[in-house]
């Protein structure tokens, strides 16, 4: 069975932690059907992303859909997906964070969380500064992150023999602050609690880990986590919002980053999940003043400039075609333009910055 290894060495982790900001309240991130959390992982050829979406209630919990677009050896994207059950009792009190996903299967691991820590763990970190905690990850990912006695090859062999190995220890609160994340297309600073610890397996192998947890007692998402040298970061959160919100943003600012549009790695193929966002976009276009509106495709600054320009044009074209499929009358009101990496919203030296730059905008004339 295929397994997904989320592995990357990222430097400058501390640079993305911002001082706590009280002047602009951060939006809440509720547990609701349709909530989409996108995590970015840096690779030499660009960032690849994994996505976790709450599909709906299922018995005593939530059904979580997981998928990731990975760069294949020949450049062709590979998609891995599965579903997992998240029990309400575990979201309340579990102490094991299972960041390991199987491909093409339905998973149910009572006693674990998948989006972040449980409410009990966050509460203990807030109140007392420490909480018992355990990590279960994909064996190749943990092998790169692991330390302790023995060679890296010995460690990898031990994990392959027991892919469900748990590393147990204690999280200790280190600091608080905020982390920049795109929420419904808008960059906001979400409040985080930083906690770290050393975690040990039965074999004696150990690893050091650090998590940045959303300071929301109702939904303590893991917004960034580092295990050894492996770092992953949530760069985008899409929360289902009333349809008028996009139209209001477009009217007020004359342009809007379109939320909910997902593409495969390095590709202009709109992922099927994007269909949910199209009706609200179409309605915003219909309610806009007369004239031709422009769909602008933008990329980050990784890779060749000519390739980025072509990719941005292809993505803008793909969004235009998808909207026309929803409402054929929009064909006369939409043009598509690719601008490559020429108009960044942020720097290209961080996962957060690159995520902001990869976008499609709707612009009024």
BELVENPE-V696705 format. One record per residue. N is the residue number from 1. RES is the residue in three letters. PHI is phi as a letter, one per 30 degrees, with the letter a starting at -180 (* if undefined). PSI is psi in radians with two decimals (NA if undefined). D_CENTER is the distance of its C-alpha to the mean C-alpha in Angstrom with 1 decimal. Layout:
<<N:RES:PHI:PSI:D_CENTER> <N:RES:PHI:PSI:D_CENTER>>
This chain:
<<1:UNK:*:2.35:23.8> <2:UNK:d:2.55:20.9> <3:UNK:b:2.60:18.3> <4:UNK:c:2.13:15.0> <5:UNK:c:1.94:15.2> <6:UNK:c:1.68:12.1> <7:UNK:b:2.34:14.4> <8:UNK:a:2.57:14.7> <9:UNK:c:2.04:17.1> <10:UNK:b:2.29:16.0> <11:UNK:c:2.94:18.7> <12:UNK:i:0.59:19.0> <13:UNK:d:-0.72:16.5> <14:UNK:d:-0.40:18.8> <15:UNK:d:-0.38:18.9> <16:UNK:c:-0.10:15.5> <17:UNK:d:2.03:16.8> <18:UNK:c:2.74:18.8> <19:UNK:d:2.62:21.9> <20:UNK:e:2.38:21.5> <21:UNK:c:2.15:22.2> <22:UNK:c:-0.14:24.4> <23:UNK:d:-0.42:25.5> <24:UNK:b:1.82:22.6> <25:UNK:d:2.35:21.3> <26:UNK:d:2.56:17.6> <27:UNK:d:2.66:16.7> <28:UNK:d:2.62:16.3> <29:UNK:c:1.52:13.3> <30:UNK:d:2.72:15.4> <31:UNK:d:1.72:15.2> <32:UNK:b:2.67:16.2> <33:UNK:e:2.30:16.3> <34:UNK:j:-0.21:13.9> <35:UNK:e:2.24:11.1> <36:UNK:b:2.17:7.8> <37:UNK:c:2.09:4.5> <38:UNK:c:2.20:1.8> <39:UNK:c:2.34:2.4> <40:UNK:c:2.53:5.7> <41:UNK:b:2.26:9.0> <42:UNK:d:2.36:12.3> <43:UNK:b:2.86:15.2> <44:UNK:e:-0.63:18.6> <45:UNK:c:0.07:18.3> <46:UNK:k:3.05:15.0> <47:UNK:d:2.36:11.3> <48:UNK:c:2.79:10.0> <49:UNK:b:2.57:6.7> <50:UNK:c:2.68:6.1> <51:UNK:b:2.40:5.6> <52:UNK:b:2.19:7.3> <53:UNK:b:2.33:9.9> <54:UNK:d:1.99:12.9> <55:UNK:d:-0.44:15.8> <56:UNK:l:3.04:18.6> <57:UNK:d:2.56:21.0> <58:UNK:b:1.78:22.7> <59:UNK:i:-2.12:25.7> <60:UNK:c:0.44:25.1> <61:UNK:a:-2.65:21.3> <62:UNK:c:2.58:18.2> <63:UNK:c:2.15:17.3> <64:UNK:c:2.22:13.7> <65:UNK:c:2.37:12.8> <66:UNK:b:2.36:10.7> <67:UNK:a:2.74:10.6> <68:UNK:b:2.46:9.9> <69:UNK:c:1.98:11.9> <70:UNK:c:2.52:13.8> <71:UNK:d:2.12:16.5> <72:UNK:d:2.92:19.8> <73:UNK:d:-0.56:23.0> <74:UNK:c:0.18:24.6> <75:UNK:j:-0.15:21.8> <76:UNK:d:2.22:21.2> <77:UNK:d:2.48:17.6> <78:UNK:c:2.27:17.3> <79:UNK:c:2.25:15.3> <80:UNK:c:2.39:14.9> <81:UNK:b:2.68:14.5> <82:UNK:a:3.10:15.8> <83:UNK:b:2.59:16.2> <84:UNK:b:2.55:16.7> <85:UNK:c:2.31:18.7> <86:UNK:c:1.96:17.8> <87:UNK:d:2.46:21.2> <88:UNK:e:-0.72:21.9> <89:UNK:d:-0.61:24.1> <90:UNK:d:-0.67:21.3> <91:UNK:d:-0.49:18.9> <92:UNK:d:-0.75:22.1> <93:UNK:b:-0.05:23.4> <94:UNK:d:2.68:21.9> <95:UNK:b:0.18:21.8> <96:UNK:c:2.18:20.0> <97:UNK:c:1.97:16.3> <98:UNK:c:1.75:15.9> <99:UNK:c:0.72:13.0> <100:UNK:b:2.21:15.0> <101:UNK:b:2.43:14.8> <102:UNK:c:2.69:17.7> <103:UNK:d:2.44:18.0> <104:UNK:h:0.88:19.7> <105:UNK:a:2.86:20.7> <106:UNK:c:2.25:20.5> <107:UNK:c:2.56:19.9> <108:UNK:b:1.89:21.4> <109:UNK:b:1.44:21.6> <110:UNK:e:2.51:23.3> <111:UNK:j:0.10:23.1> <112:UNK:b:2.80:19.4> <113:UNK:c:2.85:16.0> <114:UNK:b:-0.33:12.6> <115:UNK:c:-0.39:10.3> <116:UNK:l:-2.51:12.1> <117:UNK:d:2.94:15.8> <118:UNK:d:2.92:18.4> <119:UNK:d:-0.61:20.2> <120:UNK:d:-0.71:23.2> <121:UNK:d:-0.80:21.6> <122:UNK:d:-0.74:20.3> <123:UNK:d:-0.70:23.7> <124:UNK:d:-0.65:25.5> <125:UNK:d:-0.65:23.6> <126:UNK:d:-0.72:24.4> <127:UNK:d:-0.80:28.0> <128:UNK:c:-0.18:29.2> <129:UNK:i:0.04:26.7> <130:UNK:a:2.64:26.3> <131:UNK:a:2.42:25.0> <132:UNK:d:2.51:25.5> <133:UNK:a:2.70:22.3> <134:UNK:b:2.68:21.6> <135:UNK:b:2.37:18.9> <136:UNK:b:2.12:18.9> <137:UNK:b:3.02:16.9> <138:UNK:d:2.43:17.6> <139:UNK:d:-0.68:20.9> <140:UNK:d:-0.62:20.4> <141:UNK:d:-0.84:17.4> <142:UNK:d:-0.55:19.6> <143:UNK:d:-0.68:22.6> <144:UNK:d:-0.53:21.3> <145:UNK:d:-0.29:20.4> <146:UNK:d:2.79:23.6> <147:UNK:b:-2.85:26.8> <148:UNK:j:-2.92:30.2> <149:UNK:d:2.60:33.3> <150:UNK:i:2.91:33.6> <151:UNK:d:2.91:32.2> <152:UNK:d:-0.61:28.7> <153:UNK:d:-0.69:30.2> <154:UNK:d:-0.72:31.7> <155:UNK:d:-0.80:28.4> <156:UNK:d:-0.72:26.7> <157:UNK:d:-0.71:29.7> <158:UNK:d:-0.68:29.6> <159:UNK:d:-0.66:26.0> <160:UNK:d:-0.60:26.8> <161:UNK:d:-0.43:29.7> <162:UNK:b:1.38:27.6> <163:UNK:d:-0.27:24.0> <164:UNK:c:0.38:23.4> <165:UNK:e:2.38:24.6> <166:UNK:c:2.39:23.6> <167:UNK:c:2.07:23.7> <168:UNK:c:2.59:25.1> <169:UNK:a:-2.54:25.8> <170:UNK:b:2.28:25.3> <171:UNK:d:2.37:22.6> <172:UNK:b:2.33:24.4> <173:UNK:d:2.31:23.3> <174:UNK:c:-0.77:23.5> <175:UNK:a:3.12:22.7> <176:UNK:b:2.85:20.8> <177:UNK:l:-2.52:19.4> <178:UNK:b:2.75:16.4> <179:UNK:b:2.30:13.2> <180:UNK:d:2.26:12.4> <181:UNK:b:2.50:9.3> <182:UNK:d:2.05:9.6> <183:UNK:c:1.98:10.7> <184:UNK:h:0.74:12.4> <185:UNK:i:-0.02:12.9> <186:UNK:c:2.30:14.5> <187:UNK:d:2.10:13.8> <188:UNK:b:2.77:14.5> <189:UNK:c:1.90:15.1> <190:UNK:d:2.41:13.9> <191:UNK:d:2.35:16.4> <192:UNK:b:2.68:15.7> <193:UNK:c:2.25:18.0> <194:UNK:c:2.19:18.1> <195:UNK:b:2.60:19.7> <196:UNK:b:2.93:20.8> <197:UNK:a:3.02:23.3> <198:UNK:c:2.33:24.9> <199:UNK:b:2.37:24.4> <200:UNK:b:2.41:27.2> <201:UNK:c:2.95:27.7> <202:UNK:d:-0.49:31.2> <203:UNK:d:-0.24:32.0> <204:UNK:j:-0.23:32.0> <205:UNK:d:2.57:29.0> <206:UNK:b:2.84:26.7> <207:UNK:b:2.68:23.5> <208:UNK:c:2.41:22.3> <209:UNK:b:2.66:18.9> <210:UNK:b:2.33:17.3> <211:UNK:b:2.52:14.7> <212:UNK:c:1.93:13.6> <213:UNK:c:2.40:13.6> <214:UNK:d:2.23:13.4> <215:UNK:d:1.16:17.2> <216:UNK:b:1.90:17.4> <217:UNK:e:-0.41:19.9> <218:UNK:d:-0.33:18.8> <219:UNK:a:1.30:15.1> <220:UNK:d:1.24:14.5> <221:UNK:d:2.54:10.7> <222:UNK:d:1.91:10.0> <223:UNK:d:-0.40:8.2> <224:UNK:a:2.40:9.5> <225:UNK:b:2.48:11.8> <226:UNK:b:2.18:14.6> <227:UNK:b:1.93:17.0> <228:UNK:i:-2.17:19.9> <229:UNK:c:0.03:18.8> <230:UNK:d:2.21:15.5> <231:UNK:b:2.34:12.5> <232:UNK:b:2.61:8.7> <233:UNK:b:2.31:6.7> <234:UNK:d:2.14:4.0> <235:UNK:c:-0.21:5.2> <236:UNK:a:2.36:5.3> <237:UNK:b:2.23:6.7> <238:UNK:c:2.07:9.5> <239:UNK:c:2.21:12.5> <240:UNK:e:2.24:15.5> <241:UNK:b:2.74:18.1> <242:UNK:e:2.50:21.8> <243:UNK:e:-0.63:22.7> <244:UNK:d:-0.30:24.9> <245:UNK:e:-0.78:22.1> <246:UNK:d:-0.76:21.3> <247:UNK:d:-0.67:25.1> <248:UNK:d:-0.71:25.8> <249:UNK:d:-0.77:23.4> <250:UNK:d:-0.75:24.9> <251:UNK:d:-0.70:28.4> <252:UNK:d:-0.65:28.0> <253:UNK:c:-0.09:26.2> <254:UNK:i:-0.03:27.4> <255:UNK:a:2.70:23.9> <256:UNK:a:2.37:20.5> <257:UNK:d:2.23:17.1> <258:UNK:d:2.11:16.5> <259:UNK:d:2.77:13.5> <260:UNK:i:0.10:12.2> <261:UNK:c:2.14:13.2> <262:UNK:b:2.37:11.4> <263:UNK:b:2.66:13.2> <264:UNK:d:2.81:13.7> <265:UNK:e:2.12:13.6> <266:UNK:i:0.41:16.5> <267:UNK:b:2.79:17.8> <268:UNK:c:0.18:19.0> <269:UNK:d:2.07:18.6> <270:UNK:d:2.26:16.9> <271:UNK:d:2.64:15.0> <272:UNK:e:-0.55:16.9> <273:UNK:d:-0.36:14.3> <274:UNK:d:-0.36:15.0> <275:UNK:e:-0.54:18.5> <276:UNK:d:-0.46:17.7> <277:UNK:d:-0.31:17.1> <278:UNK:d:-0.71:20.3> <279:UNK:e:-0.72:23.0> <280:UNK:d:-0.64:21.9> <281:UNK:d:-0.78:21.8> <282:UNK:d:-0.71:25.2> <283:UNK:d:-0.66:26.6> <284:UNK:d:-0.65:25.6> <285:UNK:d:-0.75:27.5> <286:UNK:d:-0.57:30.4> <287:UNK:d:-0.10:30.8> <288:UNK:d:2.74:30.7> <289:UNK:e:2.75:34.0> <290:UNK:e:2.75:35.9> <291:UNK:j:3.03:35.3> <292:UNK:d:2.22:32.9> <293:UNK:c:2.65:29.3> <294:UNK:c:2.26:27.3> <295:UNK:c:2.03:23.9> <296:UNK:c:2.15:22.7> <297:UNK:c:2.38:20.4> <298:UNK:b:2.57:18.8> <299:UNK:b:3.01:17.2> <300:UNK:d:-3.11:16.3> <301:UNK:c:0.22:19.3> <302:UNK:d:2.29:18.7> <303:UNK:j:-3.01:21.5> <304:UNK:d:2.39:24.7> <305:UNK:d:-0.71:25.4> <306:UNK:d:-0.75:27.2> <307:UNK:d:-0.72:24.5> <308:UNK:d:-0.68:21.9> <309:UNK:d:-0.75:24.4> <310:UNK:d:-0.71:25.0> <311:UNK:d:-0.74:21.3> <312:UNK:d:-0.67:20.9> <313:UNK:d:-0.75:24.1> <314:UNK:d:-0.65:23.1> <315:UNK:d:-0.71:19.9> <316:UNK:d:-0.72:21.9> <317:UNK:d:-0.71:24.6> <318:UNK:d:-0.69:22.2> <319:UNK:d:-0.73:21.1> <320:UNK:e:-0.80:24.8> <321:UNK:d:-0.69:25.9> <322:UNK:d:-0.67:23.5> <323:UNK:d:-0.65:24.7> <324:UNK:d:-0.57:28.3> <325:UNK:d:-0.53:27.8> <326:UNK:d:-0.72:27.0> <327:UNK:b:1.83:30.0> <328:UNK:d:-0.43:32.4> <329:UNK:d:-0.27:33.9> <330:UNK:d:-0.22:30.9> <331:UNK:e:-0.66:32.0> <332:UNK:d:-0.17:34.6> <333:UNK:c:0.01:32.3> <334:UNK:b:2.33:29.4> <335:UNK:b:2.67:29.4> <336:UNK:c:2.33:26.7> <337:UNK:b:2.35:26.5> <338:UNK:c:2.20:24.5> <339:UNK:c:0.09:24.3> <340:UNK:h:-2.37:22.3> <341:UNK:c:0.35:21.3> <342:UNK:d:-0.27:24.3> <343:UNK:b:1.16:22.8> <344:UNK:d:2.59:19.9> <345:UNK:c:-0.35:18.5> <346:UNK:a:3.08:17.7> <347:UNK:d:2.74:18.5> <348:UNK:c:0.27:17.2> <349:UNK:c:0.04:17.5> <350:UNK:b:2.77:14.1> <351:UNK:d:-0.72:10.4> <352:UNK:d:-0.81:10.3> <353:UNK:d:-0.77:13.4> <354:UNK:d:-0.64:12.7> <355:UNK:d:-0.68:9.7> <356:UNK:d:-0.63:12.4> <357:UNK:d:-0.45:14.9> <358:UNK:d:1.81:13.4> <359:UNK:a:2.86:14.6> <360:UNK:b:2.21:17.5> <361:UNK:c:2.60:19.8> <362:UNK:c:2.20:22.7> <363:UNK:b:2.28:25.7> <364:UNK:d:2.58:29.0> <365:UNK:d:NA:32.2>>
